[in-house]
Amino acid sequence: MLLLKTCHSCLTLLKPLIIVCRKGNNQVDVKPFLRTEGDINLSNERREWQENHLSQQTLDVLEEDSRYFLHQSMSTPCLNVITDAEGIYLEDMDGRKIIDFHGNSVHQVGHKNRYVIDAMKNQLDELPFLPRRYTSPIAVKLAKKLVDLAPGDLNRVLFTPGGTSAVGLAMKLARKATGKFKTISTWDSFHGAGLDAISVGGEGVFRNQIGPLLPGAEHMMPYNSYRGLFSGSEDSGMKSLEYLAYMLEMENDIGAIIMEPIRSTDVQIPPKAYFQRIRQLCDQYGVLLILDEIPGAFGRTGKMFVHEHYDIVPDIVVIGKGFGGGVFPMAGIIAREGLNVAQDISLGHYTHEKSSVGCAAALATIEFIENHNLLAHAEQMGVFMEQRLKEMMDRHEIVGDVRVKGMLAGVELVTNRQTKEKAVEGAEKVMYRCLEKGLSFKVSNGNVITLVPPLIATQGEVEQALSILEEAIGDVFTN
């Protein structure tokens, strides 16, 4: 068995998600494993799936990977070995083609997009690396394009190699512009894996046992935490903003509020009034509004930027993931004109801050989205997915809720619709049954099947994926 071959691996021993870490024959630690951001990479379900469906060649590669990479929740030890990816498909070492409705939210224009790759190849021949202190036409062209696309006076940009560093840029700029160091964000949020990002983030799987985090990072209840706590009233999700207003009234050193406009992992979608009220509070108390759109920008929700659904203009938008076309790591911020106040410090100064190849990839990604009308397509597919998933909900009691915005969908599995008790073990079984049938997606928060199709997926391909999902739900919960 894969995990038993590696004595330095963690072995799952108990079903209630208790992980026992071993080194040789000596037990080191026993601790509960949190199900938050994704499925568990050391569960019995995973081990059984690997034993039953992977070749010895693949298992050998996985064992070697486990030998050399540091182990961490959700990623190493790994699930499978991928050798190719194109369009909406992954291909593993054993030759399986798998519909990728996960993609780490980077594959808006599909895997191995030729338009993006050709743009990068041309840039490699022209200027493969741009040293700091200099600019290039491709960097300026990309910056201008972003400013043209963004609403209001979002007129200034800065690029970074990754989303976590982009969140750090936004936080530093907020401190510099306001002179205040405190932030408010929500519990259960995710803003990256860096120490500053996990400080404002709210997921225990990133924060627990790390020690002191960034001072001044305060948290409030997220929108979805209030559902069902106030007699099920339609506006119960707005209750958290009463607490936010109280925090802003009591403390005069809050510099910024940092939020995801749509929680991408388990697809929590606040109403328009929620963020309009937050914008109002920020204006009232002189606080900057930073919206983390790293997983959602560039068409995922049917708009180029997620905040366009809320008819507001944030002070800073953080972008990443799909920005690089699923090929090159690119991220950054778009800030309002009045925040161009950091001339005397270095906000980023990263080695690859204005990567010429990355800029070519990002510009080609935006052009591809525009040239192929993928925003309109994502909006249409959102209508189709919502209808199809609600029909699935009508047929299967285990489906407690569906939430859809564009080509982003969350399917919540519950053992009881009234109590909303999570169907955690069932959700994991559904995921592995779908992998058997050729569909990959993410399980979030223990029981939410998160579907993130490439924007290039046709209605027929989306229907194929949803049919696989419904068949797997039927298999798991009727047998």
N, C-alpha and C positions, 0 to 999 in steps of 0.2 A: 504494500500500500504506500502511496506517495508520501504521506506524512510520517509514517513509521520508519521510512528509510532514513529520514534526516533527524538525528537525535537532537539537533539544535532547534527543531521546529516546536511550535506550540501545538498540543494535542487537545482536541475537544473531548471532554470526558462526561459532562453532564448536559442534559437537554436544556435546563433553564439558563443556558448561555453562560456557564461558568467555565472559564478557560484556565487550564493548569499548564504552566510553563515549566518545561523540564530541560535540564542540561545534563546529558548522560543519563544516569539513573537517579540523580538527585533532584527532588522537587524544589523549585525555586519560589513559586508564588501562585496563589489562587485568587482570582478576581472576577467580578461580573463583567461581561462584555456588553457594551452599549450598542443598541441598534438605533442608529440615528441617520447617518448620511447614506448608508448603502447596505447591501446584503453582507452577511458574515462570511469571511473568506477561510474560516477554519471549522465550519460546522460539519456535522455528520452528513447532511444532505449534499454538501459540496464533495466530500470525500467519496461518497457512494456514486455520485454522478461521474466523477473522474474515473473511478475504477471500472464503471460499466460502459463508458463511451469514449475513452481516450486510448490511443495505441500506446504500446510500450515506448516507442520513439518519442512521443509527446511527453509521456510521464518522465522520461529521462531528462528531457530539456527542462521541464518544470522543476525537477529535483535539483538540477544544476543552478537554475535561477535562484531557487530557495537557498542554495549553499552560499551564493556570493552577495546577494542583496540583503540589506538590513530588513528585518521583518517589521511590518506595521499593519495596523488595522486596515482592512478593505482592499489592500493591493498586493502585498507579498506575504505569504505564498500566493501565487497567481492561479487563475482559473484555467487558462488554456494557452496555447501557443498560436498566435496569428502570423501568417506568412504573407498575406496579401489583403488589400482592401480597395474596392472600387465602387463608385456610385453609392448605393444604399447597402452594399454587402461587405461583410468580412469573410475571409477564407482562412480556415485553420490548417494546421500542419497535416491533418488527416484528410484534407480535401473538402471539408464541409463548407457550404456557403450559408452564411447566417445574415438575416436581415438585421441591420444595426439601428435599433431605436434607442440607443444609449449615446454612443459617440462622444462621451464627455462634453456634450453640447458644443463641439467645435465643427461639426460636419454639415452646416447649413447648405453648402453648395456641393455636398457629396464628397466621398473619399476619392482621392487621386484626380481631382478636377483638373482637366487638361488646360483650361484657360488660366487657372491660377499657376499651375506648374510651368507653363510656357512663359508667363510673365516673369516668374522667378529665374528661369534659365536665361532669359534675355538680360535680366539685371545682373546675374552672375558674370556674364560675359562683359558687361559694361562697367560695373562697380560692385564687387562682392562685399566690400566692407567700407563703412564710412567712419573714419576716426572722429572722436569728440572734437569739439570746437568748430566743426565744419557742417555744412548742410549739403543737400543734393536736390536736384529738380524733383525726383520722385517723392522725397519726404515732404517738400512744400506742396506738391500736388495732392498728396494724401491729406495733409492738414487742411488745405482749402476745401477739399471734398467733404470732410467731416463738418466743417463750419457751415458749409452750404446746406448740409442735410439737417443739422441740429436746429431746433426752434429758438426763437428769442435771441438773446445776446450771448449764447454759448459760442464764443468766438475764439477761444484760446485752447490749444491742445498741448499735450506732452505725452511721449510714448515711453513704454517700458517693455522689458522682455517677458513679463508675466503678470497675471492678475493680482497676486498678492502684493507685488511691488507697486502696482497701480493704486491699490487701496492705501498703501503707505504714502504715496504721493498726495492723495486727496486729504489724508489726515494732516500731513505736514503743512499743506497749503491752507487748510482751515485754521490751524494754529497761528500761522503767520498772518493771515488776513484779519482774524478776529482778536488776536491776543489772548485767546482763551484755550485751555488745553483739554477740557472735558468733552466727552462725546456721549450721546445716547444712542443705543442700538437695541435690538431685541434679543431675548433668549430664543434659542433654537435657530438662529440665523447662521449663515455661513458666508464668510468674506475672504477666504483664503487660509493658507496654512502657516504663514509667517507669524512671528510672535506678536507683532502689532495687530495683524489681521485676526488672530484668534482671541486677542484681548477684546476687540469689539464684536467678534463672532460669539455665538451663544451655544455651540454644540459641545457637550461634554467629552465626546470622543477625541476632540482636539485640545481641550483645555485641562482635563483632569490630570492630576499628578504632575503638572508642569511647573508649579510653583508660582511666585509672584508674576503677575502680568502687568501690562501697561497701566500706570496710574491714570485715573480719570475716566476710565471706560465704564460707564454706567449702563444699566440695562432695564428694559421695561417688558411687559408681556407682549407677545406678538398678537397680531390680529386674530389668528385662528384659535388661540388659546381660550378666548372668551366664548366661543360657540358652545351652547349647551349649559353655560354656567349662570345664565340670566333668564331662565324660563324659556329659552329657545326663541326669544324675540329676534326679529329680523335685524335690529340695529345693535345686537349684543356685541358684535365685533368692534363697534365704535367705542365701547366702554374704556378700552385701553387709552384712548386719547384724552380722557378725563384725567387719568394719572399722568400722562405726558404733560398736559397743561399745568398740573400741580408741580411737577418736577421743574419745569421752566420758571414757574412763579417763585419757587423756593430757592433756586440756585441761579446766580447771575454769572456763572463762569462756564456755562455750556457753550461750546464753540460750534458744534455740528451735530446733526442727527444723521445717522447712517442706516440705510435700509435697502432691502431688495424691493422694488416695486411689485414684483410677483415672486414669491418664494419658489424657486425653480425646482428644488428637489422633490417636495411633495405637493407642489403646484397649489399654493394658497393664493387666492386672487381677491384682494380687498376691493370694495366698490370705489367708484370715482370719488365719492364724498370723503372717503378715508384720507386719501392723499391730498385732496384739496384742503381739508382741515389742517393737515400737517403743514402744508405750505403756508397757510394763514398763521399758524402758531409760530413758525420760523420767522416770518416777516414781523410779527408782533414783538418777539423777544430778541431779534437780531441774531438769529442762529442760522447757520448755513445748512442747506438740505443737500446731502450727498446720496445719490441713488446708485447702488451697485447693480449694473446691468451686464455684468461680465457674462453670465450664461444666456441672457435673453435678448440682447441687442442684435441688430442686423437680421431682422426678419422673423425670428423665432415665433413671435406672437402676432404676426401679421402687420406689424409696423417696423420701421427701421429702428426706432428706439421704443422701449417699453413704456416710458413715461408719457408718450403721446396718447396712450389710452386714457390718461387722467387729466388731460388739458391743463397741465402745469409745466413750468420751466424750473427744473432744479438748479442749484448753484454749481454743482459738479456732477458729471456723469462718469462713472467708471466703466470701461469697456475692456473686453478681452475675449478669450476662447475662440468663437467663430470669426473674430476679427482677422485672424491669420489664415482663413480658408481651409482649416483642417490640415495645414501643411507646416506653417511656420509659427512659432510662439510670438504673438504680438498682443500688447495690451496698452492701456493708456487712460488718460482723463480728458474730458472736454469741460472747460470751465467758463464761467461768465466773464465778460470783458473787465468788470470791476475787480476781479481777483488777480489781475496781472500785477502783483505787488511783491514778488519775491526775488527781485533783481539781485539783492545783496546776499542771498544764500543759494545753496544748491538743493533743489527739491529732489532731483533724481541723480543726474550725472552718471547714469549707467553706461557701461561699455558699449552695449548694443541699443542705446536709447533711440537712435534714429537709424536703425538697421535699414540699409538700402534694399536688401532682399526682402526683409519683412514688410517694408512699405509697399514694395511691388506686389507682394502677395495680398496684402490688405486692400489695396486699391483695386486689384483684379477681382477680389471677392465681392466688393461693393458693385463693381461694374457688372459682374455676372448676375447678381441679384436683380439689378435694375434691367439689364438687357433681356432677362428671361421672365420678367414680371412675377418674381417669386413672392413678393409681398402679397399681391392679390391672390396668388395660388395658396399661400399659407392661410390666409383668411378663409378661403373657400374650403380648404381641407379641415379647418377648425370647425366649421359648421357641420361638415360630414362626420368628423370624428365624434363630436358631441352627440349628434343624433344616434349614431351607431352604438356608442357606449351607453347611452341612456336606454336604448333597447336591450342591451346586454344586462343592464341593471334591473330592468323589468323581469327578465327571465331568470336571474340568479340572485337569490336572497343574500348571498355572501357579499355581493357588491353593494357597499353601503353608501358610496358617493362617487360621482365623477366630476372632475373639474377640468375645463378645457379653455385654452386661449391660443388661437392659432394652431401651430403644430407643436403644442406642448400640452400634455394631458396627464392627469393623475387619476388612477383608479384605486379607490380605497376599499380594501377587503376587511370585513368585520364579521364577527361571529354572531352579533346581535345589533340590528340597526337602531334599536332604541338606546342601548347603553353605549354603542360605538366601540365595544370591546374589539381590540385588534386581532385579526386572524394572522398572527405572525408566522407560525409554522406553515400555515397554508399558503401564504404569500411566497415564501421561499420555495415550497414545492412547485407552485405554479411557475416560478421563474425557471427552475431546472427542467420542468416538463416542456416549457416553451423553447428552451435551448435545444432539447432533443428534436423539436419540430422545426428548428431553424429560425428562431427569433430571439434577439438579445435586447434586454432593457434593464433598467435599474430598479431596485427595490429601496424605497426611502422610508425612514421613520418606522421601519419594521413591517409595515403592512400596506404601503402605497406603491403600486406599480406605476412607475413614471415612464411615460412614452415620449421620446424625443426624436421624431423622424427627421431625416434630412429634408430640407425644403424642396428638393428635387423629386421626392417620392410622389408617384402618381396615385390617383384615387384607387386604382386597382391594386397597387402595392400596399397601400394603407389598409384596404379591405382584407388583403391576404394576411397581413400581420394581425389585424383585429380578430380574424377568424381563428388563427392559431391561438391567440390569447383566450378566446371564448371556449375553444375546444379544450384547452389545458385546464381552465377553471372547472369545466364540466367533469373532466377526468379526475381532478383532485378532490372535488367536493361532492361527488356522487359515488365514489368508490370507497 
